[in-house]
Amino acid sequence: MRLQDSVVLLTGATGGMGQAILAQLVATGASVTAVGRDTAALAELDKRYGASIVTIAADLGIPDDRRHLTQLMQHTTGFNLLINAAGVNDFALFEDQDDEQICDMINVNLTATLLMTKSLLPLLKKASESCVVVMGSTFGAIGYPGFASYCATKFALRGFSEALRRELADTRVGVLYLAPRATRTGMNSRAVEEMNAALGVRMDSPETVARCLITSLENDMSEVHLGYPERLFIRLNGLLPQLVSRSLRKQLSTIRQFANTPVEKP
Ligand SMILES: NC(=O)c1ccc[n+]([C@@H]2O[C@H](COP(=O)([O-])OP(=O)(O)OC[C@H]3O[C@@H](n4cnc5c(N)ncnc54)[C@H](OP(=O)(O)O)[C@@H]3O)[C@@H](O)[C@H]2O)c1
């Protein structure tokens, strides 16, 4: 799709990836409604981009806030690109996770993405070309210890994206499922970064993910997984999951050790 004249709703705009995506969208000439909860971060974005963007504070877990966003987009001429980039994660062994954190992950990552997409689809269908972007993860294709609830939401988003894309195949609305591998943003605690270093897991910059998103949209891609060897492991996991299980079994004690490290956010 042509991004130059796109009118975008970007959730997660205050986050690590969201800010990188926003910068690259603005550079292409797109006009963007940027959504987050952190009002100080939104004010920074306002200052940085001026009239190129509109910022909106909204909690996607709250139905009234989602309704408000939908109403706003109903009054935004030419809206044609929804980027669902908001998300939460909580690295912990499953049995140690609070029920509240599990519910929050499902609510923000999954429920809010589905409901925002559903309420905005009628508008997207009116555009001459439009797209829904769903931010997935390598953990939407590989079940990884320490991320069971997060994996549940991202596996579900991958299934949702595939089904919706097929359902919309005779419309002008595309669905792009973009699955980054580990990325250096505030989402990952120091424990996750140290675990990744110990296990040799490579981490991308948010700018790399944003560039990949822009290219994927420009080339009308439908499902994109970032990173090698992650792409290979995803294929292997589909064909011979027991091989991947064996390899992860060897990492389990390291993963447990970092999962039990007290979490401190930057
Ligand atoms: N970082 C990684 O390693 C990685 C890898 C693969 C996929 N992903 C996915 O990439 C996406 C972006 O993640 P990130 O790395 O940029 O994380 P991040 O830096 O922690 O940013 C998360 C974003 O989500 C927003 N958000 C969280 N809860 C919200 C809620 N209830 N209502 C509205 N907004 C909410 C945050 O807004 P406020 O800060 O304003 O509250 C923030 O803008 C997520 O879907 C994540 O699952 C991340």
The ligand as an ORCA input file, in Angstrom:
! r2SCAN-3c Opt
* xyz 0 1
  N       9.960     -5.850     22.862
  C       9.951     -7.088     22.408
  O      10.876     -7.886     22.669
  C       8.816     -7.542     21.529
  C       9.015     -8.682     20.716
  C       7.984     -9.103     19.906
  C       6.780     -8.431     19.903
  N       6.604     -7.358     20.692
  C       5.304     -6.664     20.636
  O       5.486     -5.363     20.099
  C       4.474     -4.484     20.586
  C       5.132     -3.223     21.134
  O       5.926     -3.573     22.250
  P       7.170     -2.692     22.773
  O       8.331     -3.571     22.753
  O       7.188     -1.408     22.044
  O       6.719     -2.487     24.289
  P       6.728     -1.183     25.218
  O       7.888     -0.340     24.926
  O       6.536     -1.700     26.587
  O       5.402     -0.411     24.743
  C       4.124     -0.939     24.996
  C       3.094      0.031     24.479
  O       1.781     -0.500     24.744
  C       1.003      0.493     25.386
  N       0.020     -0.105     26.296
  C       0.203     -1.064     27.234
  N      -0.936     -1.280     27.909
  C      -1.871     -0.431     27.393
  C      -3.227     -0.172     27.659
  N      -3.901     -0.833     28.625
  N      -3.855      0.794     26.947
  C      -3.196      1.491     25.990
  N      -1.909      1.290     25.681
  C      -1.251      0.342     26.373
  C       2.016      1.327     26.171
  O       1.429      2.579     26.453
  P       1.846      3.464     27.757
  O       3.312      3.237     27.973
  O       1.525      4.857     27.307
  O       1.018      2.955     28.865
  C       3.155      1.401     25.169
  O       2.893      2.400     24.221
  C       3.696     -5.292     21.634
  O       2.529     -5.802     21.035
  C       4.646     -6.435     21.967
  O       3.954     -7.572     22.425
  C       7.599     -6.873     21.508
*
